Amino acid sequence: MTSARTSRRVPWAAVLVALPTLVGVAYAAAAATGLIGVDARGFSLDRIARVLGEPAVWRGLLWTLGTAFAATALATAGAVLLAVTFRGTGPGDRAARALTVLPMAVPHLVAAALFVFLLGQSGFVARVLHATGAVETPAALPALIYDRWGVGFVLALAWKELPFLSLLAFSVLATRGPALEETARSLGAGPRDVFRRVTWPVLWRGLLPGIIAVFAFVAGSYEAAVLLAPSDPLALPLLTYERYTDPDLARRSDAFVLVLVGLAASAVAVAFHEWARSRWEPFEV
């Protein structure tokens, strides 16, 4: 009886959790197609076609997805390295794990401001390099913020998301790794084979939900983008805000089209996770 009641409650709980997202998607879709909003004129796909036909939108989308992928990949690589290196039970390993997750308490806006202070052409790194004679003037340092490649943006978000992925990696290895690795070693596998055939697959499967979450968050990050991203191309969150605050009321609904574009990118990432999980589920015990 208890299990039957629980099975009936679970779908409703899932609906309640997803309800804000579903309402937001429905509102954005209605505003993007002209059903609601300050310039609502009835259902039409003209606005969507016009916005998607703008080169600036595609440049901003590619910049956003590229930097989100780079920051997520960098944070993931760092998390795996830290989890493998400091997985022991000694005081040094415990201290390293504590220090690794410490930046989780730093707000994203503070992290972005910190990297402006560090990487700006008049920032700390530029002044240290000038003082040591590595560059003639602080301004001679190549631009690392507001640059087209988003170097400062990628580094800031990778540093900020590293503690989250590291915490996941530490937990995954602590709960799933030791027994499987010991079995592989008992069968004659060397350290390299153990990592390639056991440790890395375990980490990858355990980290993938967090990786997808980090990618979606970085792609939608407004605070870091407004402080570190270039003005051309304009990151998708900044372009969305620019359209929403445009004095021309006819262009404000363009922001909802861009919201749908961002949601579509996140949906593709989630679909990739589900596809990957379906591939390895038959092999899990």
N, C-alpha and C positions, 0 to 999 in steps of 0.2 A: 504493500500500500504506500509506504513512504517513498519508494523509488518511483512509483507511478506519479505521485504528486510532484516530486522533484522534476521529472522529465517534462511535466506540463508547465512548470514554472520557468524552466530555463529559456525557452524561446521568448517569453515575455521580458525576461531580464535582458536578453540580447537586444531586443527591440528598443527597450528603454535606453540602453547604452548607446545604440546607434541613432536614436531619434534626433539629437541635435544636428548630427551630420546629414541625416536624410532631409531634415527641414531646410538646412542651409543649401544643400544641393538643389532642392526643389525651388527655393526662392531664387537662387542664382540662375537656374534654367529659365524660370518665368521672366526674370528681368532681362536676360540675354535675348529672349525671343520676343520682347515687346509686350508681354502680357501684363506686367506691372511696372511701376517706376514712374519717374517724373515725365518721361516722354513716351509712355505706353500708347501704342497705336494699333494694337491687335497683333496676333501671332504673325511673325515673319522671321525668316532666317537671314535677312539682308545684313543685319548688324554682325552676326557671326561670320558671314562670308567676308564682310569688309575688314573686320579686325584680323581675321586669319590671313587676309591678303596683304597685310602690312609687313614689310621686311623687318621693321624694328621689333615686331613681336617675335618673329622667329629668331632673330639675333639674340634677343633677351632670353628666350627660352633655351636656346643652345648654350648660352653662357651660364645660365642658372643650372641646367642639368650637368654640364661639364664640370663646373666647380663643385657641385654637390657630390658628384661621383669621385672627384679627386680627393675632397676632404674626407669622405666616407672611407675610401680605400686607404688613405694615409692613417686614419684613426684605427681602422681594422688591423692593418699591419702592425701598428704600435701595440695594440691590445694583445695580439697573438704573441708578439715578441716578449712582452712583459709577463704574460701569463705563463709562458714556457720557462722563462728565466727565473721568475720569483715564485715558484709553486711550492717551495719547500716549507718546512715547519719551523725553521730557525728564526731567531730574533731579527736577523737582517732581512729575510724574506717577508716577514710580517710587517716590518717597518716600511719596506718598499711598497707593499700592497696598500698600506694605509696612505702613504704619500701619493700613490698613483690616483686614488679615488678622491683625494682632497679637493681638487678643482671643481668637483661636482657642485660645491656650494657657491661657486662664483656665478653671478647672473650673466647671461649672454651679452647684455649691453656693456657690463663692466669688462668682460673679456675682450670685446671689440675695441673699447676705448683703450685698454691696456696695449693691444697690438698697434693702435695708432701711435701711442707713446713710444713703443719699441721700434717700429719699422718705418715710421715716417721719415722723410728726407731731412727733417730737423730733429729726429727722435734720438733715443738713447743709443741704438746700434750705430747710426750714422755718426754721432758725436764721438763714440768710442773708436770707430775706425779712423776718423779724422785725427783724433788725439794720438793714435798709434802710427799715423802716416800712411795708412792703407789707402785713403782717398784724400784728394787735395782739399776738398771742402765737404761738409755734410751733405750739401745738395748734389754732390757728384755721385752719391749712392743711387743705383738704379731704383726707379719707383717700384715699391713693393705694396703700396696701397693706392687705391684709385686707379690701378693699372688694368689694362684690357685682359690680362691673363688671370687676374684675381688672386695673385700669390698671397697677399696678406689675408684676404678673405678665407682662402683655403687653409692656411696655417692656423688662423684664429679658430675656425670651426673644428678643425681636426684636433687641436689642443683641447677645446671645450668638450668635445664628444668622446675623447679618448678615455676619460675615467668611466663613463657609462659602459662602453664596450669592454673595457678592462675588467670591470666588476662582473659582467656577464661571463667573460672568458675565465676568470678565476673560479667562478662558481661551477661552470661547465666542467672544467678539468678536475675540480675537487670531487664532484659527484659522479662523473661518468668515466673519467680517464684512467685512474689507477688500475682498476681490475682488468680492463681491456689491454692496457699496455703491459701489465705483468704477464698476461696470457701470451701476448705476442713475443715477449722476450723469452718466455719458457719454451716457445716453439722454435727458437733460434734466430729471431729477427734482431738485426743490429739497430743502433740508435737512429740511423737515417731511415730505415724501413719502418721502425715504430712510429716515427713522426709522420712519414708520408702515408702510411696505411692505417694508422690508428688515431694519433693525436690530432692531425689536421682535419680528417673527416669529422671527428667528434666536435672539434671546435667550430668547424664550418656550419654544421647542422645546428649546434646550440646558439651560435651567434647570428645566424641569418635573420631571425625576426628582429633583433636589435639593429642589424645593419640596415634593413629596410626602413625601420623607424627613424634612424639617424639620417638616411638619405632623404626621406620625405621632409624631415624637420629642417635640414640644411637648405633644401630647395625652397622652402617657404619662409626662411629666416628673414625678417625685416630689420631687426635691430642691427645685426652685423652688416647687412647689405647697405644700410643707410650711412654707416660710418666707414666702410671699407671698400665698397664696390664702386666701379667707374660709372661715369654718366653716359658713356657710350661704349658698348651696348648697355642698356639699362636692365638691371636684374628684374625678373618677372614680378617679385613682390613690390619693387619700387615702381615699376610701370603700372601695376594694378592700382597702387595708391595714387599715382599721378593722374590716372584717368578718373578715379573716383572723386578726386578733389578738383577736377577741371571746372573752371567757371562756366564753360559751355555745357549746359545741362544735357544737351543731346549726346555728349560724349561720355557722360557719367556711367551709362549702362554698359559701356565698353568694358568697364572693370569687371562686370559679372561674366563676360565672355572669357576674360583672362583668368578669373577664378575657376571656371570650368576647365580651362586648359591645364591649370595647375592640378586640379583634382584628377584629370585624366592621366597626367604623368604619375601621380601617386598610385592611381589604380593599376597602372601597368606594373609598377614596382611590386605591389601586393600580389598581382596575378603571377608574377615571376616567382614569388615566394611560394605560392600555392602549387605552382607547377613543379618547383624543385622539391617540395615536401612530398608530393605524390610520387616522385621518382624514387625517393629513398625509403618511403614508408614500408614497401614490401620486404626490405632487408632488415628492418628493425625488429627486435625481439619484444 
